[in-house]
Amino acid sequence: MKVQEAVVKRIRNLCREKNMNMSQLAYCAGMPQSTLKNVMNGNSKNTGIVTIKIICDGLDISLDEFFQCRLFTLLEQEID
């Protein structure tokens, strides 16, 4: 699994845990729905840490909590 895929999967899982849909997350994060949609649909190939932090703020979690997940410990090295 690639990093971007893991980020999307983690966001989906956290939204499910918090009973949020993508519109609610975008609103809580104070970000345009189009930005979140681009991340979630794979149009953004390399989501930046600032964007992930904004998403974390919307989910009311820290960056540390976001990345403390098995998805990120099992990533393969990416060389493109």
Jmol script that loads the backbone (N, CA, C; Angstrom):
load data "model"
ATOM      1  N   MET A   1       0.841  -1.170   0.000  1.00  0.00           N
ATOM      2  CA  MET A   1       0.000   0.000   0.000  1.00  0.00           C
ATOM      3  C   MET A   1       0.892   1.241   0.000  1.00  0.00           C
ATOM      4  N   LYS A   2       0.482   2.231  -0.762  1.00  0.00           N
ATOM      5  CA  LYS A   2       1.223   3.490  -0.836  1.00  0.00           C
ATOM      6  C   LYS A   2       0.760   4.431   0.270  1.00  0.00           C
ATOM      7  N   VAL A   3       1.591   5.417   0.560  1.00  0.00           N
ATOM      8  CA  VAL A   3       1.309   6.360   1.639  1.00  0.00           C
ATOM      9  C   VAL A   3      -0.039   7.051   1.424  1.00  0.00           C
ATOM     10  N   GLN A   4      -0.280   7.548   0.230  1.00  0.00           N
ATOM     11  CA  GLN A   4      -1.527   8.272  -0.040  1.00  0.00           C
ATOM     12  C   GLN A   4      -2.743   7.378   0.189  1.00  0.00           C
ATOM     13  N   GLU A   5      -2.640   6.121  -0.198  1.00  0.00           N
ATOM     14  CA  GLU A   5      -3.744   5.175   0.034  1.00  0.00           C
ATOM     15  C   GLU A   5      -3.976   4.987   1.537  1.00  0.00           C
ATOM     16  N   ALA A   6      -2.902   4.914   2.301  1.00  0.00           N
ATOM     17  CA  ALA A   6      -3.004   4.755   3.753  1.00  0.00           C
ATOM     18  C   ALA A   6      -3.651   5.986   4.386  1.00  0.00           C
ATOM     19  N   VAL A   7      -3.298   7.176   3.910  1.00  0.00           N
ATOM     20  CA  VAL A   7      -3.880   8.418   4.423  1.00  0.00           C
ATOM     21  C   VAL A   7      -5.392   8.410   4.193  1.00  0.00           C
ATOM     22  N   VAL A   8      -5.809   8.074   2.987  1.00  0.00           N
ATOM     23  CA  VAL A   8      -7.236   8.047   2.653  1.00  0.00           C
ATOM     24  C   VAL A   8      -7.968   7.012   3.504  1.00  0.00           C
ATOM     25  N   LYS A   9      -7.391   5.840   3.623  1.00  0.00           N
ATOM     26  CA  LYS A   9      -8.004   4.782   4.428  1.00  0.00           C
ATOM     27  C   LYS A   9      -8.139   5.212   5.883  1.00  0.00           C
ATOM     28  N   ARG A  10      -7.105   5.864   6.408  1.00  0.00           N
ATOM     29  CA  ARG A  10      -7.127   6.315   7.797  1.00  0.00           C
ATOM     30  C   ARG A  10      -8.212   7.368   8.005  1.00  0.00           C
ATOM     31  N   ILE A  11      -8.340   8.304   7.087  1.00  0.00           N
ATOM     32  CA  ILE A  11      -9.388   9.327   7.189  1.00  0.00           C
ATOM     33  C   ILE A  11     -10.761   8.668   7.171  1.00  0.00           C
ATOM     34  N   ARG A  12     -10.965   7.738   6.258  1.00  0.00           N
ATOM     35  CA  ARG A  12     -12.260   7.037   6.185  1.00  0.00           C
ATOM     36  C   ARG A  12     -12.569   6.302   7.489  1.00  0.00           C
ATOM     37  N   ASN A  13     -11.572   5.603   8.018  1.00  0.00           N
ATOM     38  CA  ASN A  13     -11.777   4.856   9.265  1.00  0.00           C
ATOM     39  C   ASN A  13     -12.104   5.788  10.431  1.00  0.00           C
ATOM     40  N   LEU A  14     -11.383   6.899  10.515  1.00  0.00           N
ATOM     41  CA  LEU A  14     -11.632   7.847  11.602  1.00  0.00           C
ATOM     42  C   LEU A  14     -13.012   8.489  11.477  1.00  0.00           C
ATOM     43  N   CYS A  15     -13.416   8.804  10.270  1.00  0.00           N
ATOM     44  CA  CYS A  15     -14.757   9.369  10.057  1.00  0.00           C
ATOM     45  C   CYS A  15     -15.826   8.364  10.473  1.00  0.00           C
ATOM     46  N   ARG A  16     -15.621   7.123  10.123  1.00  0.00           N
ATOM     47  CA  ARG A  16     -16.573   6.069  10.512  1.00  0.00           C
ATOM     48  C   ARG A  16     -16.650   5.970  12.040  1.00  0.00           C
ATOM     49  N   GLU A  17     -15.476   5.971  12.696  1.00  0.00           N
ATOM     50  CA  GLU A  17     -15.441   5.901  14.164  1.00  0.00           C
ATOM     51  C   GLU A  17     -16.171   7.074  14.807  1.00  0.00           C
ATOM     52  N   LYS A  18     -16.103   8.236  14.181  1.00  0.00           N
ATOM     53  CA  LYS A  18     -16.688   9.451  14.749  1.00  0.00           C
ATOM     54  C   LYS A  18     -18.058   9.764  14.149  1.00  0.00           C
ATOM     55  N   ASN A  19     -18.576   8.835  13.338  1.00  0.00           N
ATOM     56  CA  ASN A  19     -19.883   9.005  12.696  1.00  0.00           C
ATOM     57  C   ASN A  19     -19.983  10.328  11.937  1.00  0.00           C
ATOM     58  N   MET A  20     -18.945  10.597  11.146  1.00  0.00           N
ATOM     59  CA  MET A  20     -18.908  11.820  10.337  1.00  0.00           C
ATOM     60  C   MET A  20     -18.890  11.447   8.863  1.00  0.00           C
ATOM     61  N   ASN A  21     -19.538  12.265   8.061  1.00  0.00           N
ATOM     62  CA  ASN A  21     -19.375  12.098   6.621  1.00  0.00           C
ATOM     63  C   ASN A  21     -18.360  13.135   6.137  1.00  0.00           C
ATOM     64  N   MET A  22     -18.017  13.086   4.884  1.00  0.00           N
ATOM     65  CA  MET A  22     -16.976  13.969   4.347  1.00  0.00           C
ATOM     66  C   MET A  22     -17.381  15.440   4.401  1.00  0.00           C
ATOM     67  N   SER A  23     -18.646  15.726   4.204  1.00  0.00           N
ATOM     68  CA  SER A  23     -19.110  17.120   4.285  1.00  0.00           C
ATOM     69  C   SER A  23     -18.941  17.654   5.701  1.00  0.00           C
ATOM     70  N   GLN A  24     -19.283  16.836   6.682  1.00  0.00           N
ATOM     71  CA  GLN A  24     -19.126  17.245   8.079  1.00  0.00           C
ATOM     72  C   GLN A  24     -17.652  17.458   8.424  1.00  0.00           C
ATOM     73  N   LEU A  25     -16.803  16.560   7.935  1.00  0.00           N
ATOM     74  CA  LEU A  25     -15.373  16.703   8.196  1.00  0.00           C
ATOM     75  C   LEU A  25     -14.838  17.987   7.582  1.00  0.00           C
ATOM     76  N   ALA A  26     -15.192  18.257   6.342  1.00  0.00           N
ATOM     77  CA  ALA A  26     -14.729  19.486   5.682  1.00  0.00           C
ATOM     78  C   ALA A  26     -15.179  20.708   6.478  1.00  0.00           C
ATOM     79  N   TYR A  27     -16.412  20.704   6.939  1.00  0.00           N
ATOM     80  CA  TYR A  27     -16.932  21.828   7.722  1.00  0.00           C
ATOM     81  C   TYR A  27     -16.164  21.980   9.036  1.00  0.00           C
ATOM     82  N   CYS A  28     -15.996  20.880   9.766  1.00  0.00           N
ATOM     83  CA  CYS A  28     -15.296  20.930  11.059  1.00  0.00           C
ATOM     84  C   CYS A  28     -13.831  21.322  10.896  1.00  0.00           C
ATOM     85  N   ALA A  29     -13.243  20.933   9.772  1.00  0.00           N
ATOM     86  CA  ALA A  29     -11.841  21.251   9.515  1.00  0.00           C
ATOM     87  C   ALA A  29     -11.680  22.662   8.952  1.00  0.00           C
ATOM     88  N   GLY A  30     -12.781  23.265   8.520  1.00  0.00           N
ATOM     89  CA  GLY A  30     -12.710  24.600   7.934  1.00  0.00           C
ATOM     90  C   GLY A  30     -12.001  24.605   6.601  1.00  0.00           C
ATOM     91  N   MET A  31     -12.209  23.531   5.838  1.00  0.00           N
ATOM     92  CA  MET A  31     -11.552  23.441   4.536  1.00  0.00           C
ATOM     93  C   MET A  31     -12.617  23.269   3.454  1.00  0.00           C
ATOM     94  N   PRO A  32     -12.309  23.692   2.241  1.00  0.00           N
ATOM     95  CA  PRO A  32     -13.268  23.509   1.151  1.00  0.00           C
ATOM     96  C   PRO A  32     -13.554  22.025   0.917  1.00  0.00           C
ATOM     97  N   GLN A  33     -14.813  21.704   0.673  1.00  0.00           N
ATOM     98  CA  GLN A  33     -15.169  20.312   0.372  1.00  0.00           C
ATOM     99  C   GLN A  33     -14.394  19.796  -0.829  1.00  0.00           C
ATOM    100  N   SER A  34     -14.111  20.690  -1.781  1.00  0.00           N
ATOM    101  CA  SER A  34     -13.385  20.270  -2.981  1.00  0.00           C
ATOM    102  C   SER A  34     -11.970  19.793  -2.646  1.00  0.00           C
ATOM    103  N   THR A  35     -11.332  20.418  -1.662  1.00  0.00           N
ATOM    104  CA  THR A  35      -9.987  20.008  -1.255  1.00  0.00           C
ATOM    105  C   THR A  35     -10.031  18.609  -0.657  1.00  0.00           C
ATOM    106  N   LEU A  36     -10.971  18.392   0.254  1.00  0.00           N
ATOM    107  CA  LEU A  36     -11.102  17.078   0.875  1.00  0.00           C
ATOM    108  C   LEU A  36     -11.479  16.031  -0.167  1.00  0.00           C
ATOM    109  N   LYS A  37     -12.357  16.394  -1.077  1.00  0.00           N
ATOM    110  CA  LYS A  37     -12.758  15.473  -2.142  1.00  0.00           C
ATOM    111  C   LYS A  37     -11.555  15.077  -3.003  1.00  0.00           C
ATOM    112  N   ASN A  38     -10.682  16.037  -3.311  1.00  0.00           N
ATOM    113  CA  ASN A  38      -9.482  15.742  -4.093  1.00  0.00           C
ATOM    114  C   ASN A  38      -8.562  14.760  -3.365  1.00  0.00           C
ATOM    115  N   VAL A  39      -8.438  14.930  -2.049  1.00  0.00           N
ATOM    116  CA  VAL A  39      -7.626  14.008  -1.259  1.00  0.00           C
ATOM    117  C   VAL A  39      -8.249  12.613  -1.300  1.00  0.00           C
ATOM    118  N   MET A  40      -9.537  12.545  -1.030  1.00  0.00           N
ATOM    119  CA  MET A  40     -10.216  11.260  -0.886  1.00  0.00           C
ATOM    120  C   MET A  40     -10.375  10.510  -2.208  1.00  0.00           C
ATOM    121  N   ASN A  41     -10.473  11.231  -3.306  1.00  0.00           N
ATOM    122  CA  ASN A  41     -10.659  10.594  -4.621  1.00  0.00           C
ATOM    123  C   ASN A  41      -9.354  10.292  -5.339  1.00  0.00           C
ATOM    124  N   GLY A  42      -8.232  10.629  -4.694  1.00  0.00           N
ATOM    125  CA  GLY A  42      -6.943  10.333  -5.305  1.00  0.00           C
ATOM    126  C   GLY A  42      -6.467  11.363  -6.296  1.00  0.00           C
ATOM    127  N   ASN A  43      -7.174  12.483  -6.409  1.00  0.00           N
ATOM    128  CA  ASN A  43      -6.721  13.548  -7.309  1.00  0.00           C
ATOM    129  C   ASN A  43      -5.495  14.252  -6.745  1.00  0.00           C
ATOM    130  N   SER A  44      -5.335  14.183  -5.434  1.00  0.00           N
ATOM    131  CA  SER A  44      -4.155  14.719  -4.761  1.00  0.00           C
ATOM    132  C   SER A  44      -3.218  13.535  -4.529  1.00  0.00           C
ATOM    133  N   LYS A  45      -2.136  13.486  -5.247  1.00  0.00           N
ATOM    134  CA  LYS A  45      -1.233  12.328  -5.189  1.00  0.00           C
ATOM    135  C   LYS A  45      -0.310  12.342  -3.979  1.00  0.00           C
ATOM    136  N   ASN A  46      -0.152  13.523  -3.360  1.00  0.00           N
ATOM    137  CA  ASN A  46       0.771  13.641  -2.239  1.00  0.00           C
ATOM    138  C   ASN A  46       0.220  14.677  -1.264  1.00  0.00           C
ATOM    139  N   THR A  47      -0.687  14.251  -0.408  1.00  0.00           N
ATOM    140  CA  THR A  47      -1.308  15.169   0.539  1.00  0.00           C
ATOM    141  C   THR A  47      -0.262  15.671   1.526  1.00  0.00           C
ATOM    142  N   GLY A  48      -0.144  16.972   1.639  1.00  0.00           N
ATOM    143  CA  GLY A  48       0.862  17.579   2.505  1.00  0.00           C
ATOM    144  C   GLY A  48       0.499  17.471   3.980  1.00  0.00           C
ATOM    145  N   ILE A  49       1.506  17.603   4.809  1.00  0.00           N
ATOM    146  CA  ILE A  49       1.332  17.480   6.247  1.00  0.00           C
ATOM    147  C   ILE A  49       0.431  18.577   6.799  1.00  0.00           C
ATOM    148  N   VAL A  50       0.462  19.766   6.211  1.00  0.00           N
ATOM    149  CA  VAL A  50      -0.407  20.853   6.671  1.00  0.00           C
ATOM    150  C   VAL A  50      -1.868  20.487   6.424  1.00  0.00           C
ATOM    151  N   THR A  51      -2.157  19.919   5.278  1.00  0.00           N
ATOM    152  CA  THR A  51      -3.521  19.485   4.973  1.00  0.00           C
ATOM    153  C   THR A  51      -3.953  18.372   5.920  1.00  0.00           C
ATOM    154  N   ILE A  52      -3.064  17.433   6.189  1.00  0.00           N
ATOM    155  CA  ILE A  52      -3.391  16.351   7.126  1.00  0.00           C
ATOM    156  C   ILE A  52      -3.645  16.925   8.516  1.00  0.00           C
ATOM    157  N   LYS A  53      -2.860  17.938   8.934  1.00  0.00           N
ATOM    158  CA  LYS A  53      -3.062  18.578  10.232  1.00  0.00           C
ATOM    159  C   LYS A  53      -4.429  19.238  10.298  1.00  0.00           C
ATOM    160  N   ILE A  54      -4.840  19.899   9.245  1.00  0.00           N
ATOM    161  CA  ILE A  54      -6.158  20.545   9.200  1.00  0.00           C
ATOM    162  C   ILE A  54      -7.255  19.487   9.323  1.00  0.00           C
ATOM    163  N   ILE A  55      -7.079  18.374   8.643  1.00  0.00           N
ATOM    164  CA  ILE A  55      -8.041  17.268   8.731  1.00  0.00           C
ATOM    165  C   ILE A  55      -8.072  16.725  10.164  1.00  0.00           C
ATOM    166  N   CYS A  56      -6.898  16.580  10.769  1.00  0.00           N
ATOM    167  CA  CYS A  56      -6.828  16.121  12.167  1.00  0.00           C
ATOM    168  C   CYS A  56      -7.564  17.076  13.091  1.00  0.00           C
ATOM    169  N   ASP A  57      -7.407  18.373  12.864  1.00  0.00           N
ATOM    170  CA  ASP A  57      -8.127  19.357  13.672  1.00  0.00           C
ATOM    171  C   ASP A  57      -9.638  19.151  13.548  1.00  0.00           C
ATOM    172  N   GLY A  58     -10.095  18.881  12.338  1.00  0.00           N
ATOM    173  CA  GLY A  58     -11.517  18.626  12.113  1.00  0.00           C
ATOM    174  C   GLY A  58     -11.999  17.348  12.787  1.00  0.00           C
ATOM    175  N   LEU A  59     -11.093  16.393  12.919  1.00  0.00           N
ATOM    176  CA  LEU A  59     -11.424  15.130  13.590  1.00  0.00           C
ATOM    177  C   LEU A  59     -11.180  15.204  15.091  1.00  0.00           C
ATOM    178  N   ASP A  60     -10.639  16.317  15.547  1.00  0.00           N
ATOM    179  CA  ASP A  60     -10.302  16.545  16.951  1.00  0.00           C
ATOM    180  C   ASP A  60      -9.299  15.515  17.470  1.00  0.00           C
ATOM    181  N   ILE A  61      -8.257  15.279  16.657  1.00  0.00           N
ATOM    182  CA  ILE A  61      -7.166  14.389  17.054  1.00  0.00           C
ATOM    183  C   ILE A  61      -5.840  15.067  16.717  1.00  0.00           C
ATOM    184  N   SER A  62      -4.759  14.555  17.274  1.00  0.00           N
ATOM    185  CA  SER A  62      -3.433  15.085  16.978  1.00  0.00           C
ATOM    186  C   SER A  62      -2.839  14.356  15.768  1.00  0.00           C
ATOM    187  N   LEU A  63      -1.795  14.951  15.207  1.00  0.00           N
ATOM    188  CA  LEU A  63      -1.071  14.273  14.131  1.00  0.00           C
ATOM    189  C   LEU A  63      -0.520  12.941  14.618  1.00  0.00           C
ATOM    190  N   ASP A  64      -0.047  12.928  15.849  1.00  0.00           N
ATOM    191  CA  ASP A  64       0.482  11.707  16.443  1.00  0.00           C
ATOM    192  C   ASP A  64      -0.583  10.610  16.440  1.00  0.00           C
ATOM    193  N   GLU A  65      -1.792  10.956  16.857  1.00  0.00           N
ATOM    194  CA  GLU A  65      -2.886   9.977  16.858  1.00  0.00           C
ATOM    195  C   GLU A  65      -3.204   9.503  15.440  1.00  0.00           C
ATOM    196  N   PHE A  66      -3.150  10.430  14.492  1.00  0.00           N
ATOM    197  CA  PHE A  66      -3.453  10.074  13.106  1.00  0.00           C
ATOM    198  C   PHE A  66      -2.485   9.006  12.598  1.00  0.00           C
ATOM    199  N   PHE A  67      -1.198   9.213  12.862  1.00  0.00           N
ATOM    200  CA  PHE A  67      -0.190   8.304  12.320  1.00  0.00           C
ATOM    201  C   PHE A  67       0.078   7.083  13.195  1.00  0.00           C
ATOM    202  N   GLN A  68      -0.474   7.041  14.400  1.00  0.00           N
ATOM    203  CA  GLN A  68      -0.324   5.850  15.237  1.00  0.00           C
ATOM    204  C   GLN A  68      -1.352   4.821  14.804  1.00  0.00           C
ATOM    205  N   CYS A  69      -1.032   4.181  13.720  1.00  0.00           N
ATOM    206  CA  CYS A  69      -1.955   3.242  13.112  1.00  0.00           C
ATOM    207  C   CYS A  69      -1.138   2.207  12.351  1.00  0.00           C
ATOM    208  N   ARG A  70      -1.573   0.992  12.398  1.00  0.00           N
ATOM    209  CA  ARG A  70      -0.871  -0.103  11.726  1.00  0.00           C
ATOM    210  C   ARG A  70      -0.694   0.158  10.220  1.00  0.00           C
ATOM    211  N   LEU A  71      -1.616   0.889   9.636  1.00  0.00           N
ATOM    212  CA  LEU A  71      -1.507   1.215   8.206  1.00  0.00           C
ATOM    213  C   LEU A  71      -0.160   1.843   7.876  1.00  0.00           C
ATOM    214  N   PHE A  72       0.326   2.692   8.774  1.00  0.00           N
ATOM    215  CA  PHE A  72       1.559   3.430   8.500  1.00  0.00           C
ATOM    216  C   PHE A  72       2.816   2.658   8.886  1.00  0.00           C
ATOM    217  N   THR A  73       2.690   1.689   9.772  1.00  0.00           N
ATOM    218  CA  THR A  73       3.871   0.905  10.150  1.00  0.00           C
ATOM    219  C   THR A  73       4.183  -0.176   9.126  1.00  0.00           C
ATOM    220  N   LEU A  74       3.228  -0.491   8.283  1.00  0.00           N
ATOM    221  CA  LEU A  74       3.411  -1.562   7.299  1.00  0.00           C
ATOM    222  C   LEU A  74       3.693  -1.050   5.887  1.00  0.00           C
ATOM    223  N   LEU A  75       3.905   0.245   5.736  1.00  0.00           N
ATOM    224  CA  LEU A  75       4.126   0.815   4.400  1.00  0.00           C
ATOM    225  C   LEU A  75       5.435   0.333   3.792  1.00  0.00           C
ATOM    226  N   GLU A  76       5.380   0.132   2.504  1.00  0.00           N
ATOM    227  CA  GLU A  76       6.594  -0.227   1.757  1.00  0.00           C
ATOM    228  C   GLU A  76       7.303   1.069   1.359  1.00  0.00           C
ATOM    229  N   GLN A  77       8.590   0.961   1.112  1.00  0.00           N
ATOM    230  CA  GLN A  77       9.357   2.111   0.640  1.00  0.00           C
ATOM    231  C   GLN A  77       8.868   2.485  -0.749  1.00  0.00           C
ATOM    232  N   GLU A  78       8.687   3.773  -0.969  1.00  0.00           N
ATOM    233  CA  GLU A  78       8.231   4.267  -2.272  1.00  0.00           C
ATOM    234  C   GLU A  78       9.364   5.001  -2.962  1.00  0.00           C
ATOM    235  N   ILE A  79       9.704   4.538  -4.126  1.00  0.00           N
ATOM    236  CA  ILE A  79      10.707   5.203  -4.960  1.00  0.00           C
ATOM    237  C   ILE A  79      10.072   5.386  -6.331  1.00  0.00           C
ATOM    238  N   ASP A  80       9.772   6.631  -6.653  1.00  0.00           N
ATOM    239  CA  ASP A  80       9.140   6.917  -7.957  1.00  0.00           C
ATOM    240  C   ASP A  80       9.972   7.886  -8.740  1.00  0.00           C
TER     241      ASP A  80
END
end "model"
wireframe off; spacefill off
backbone 0.3
color backbone group
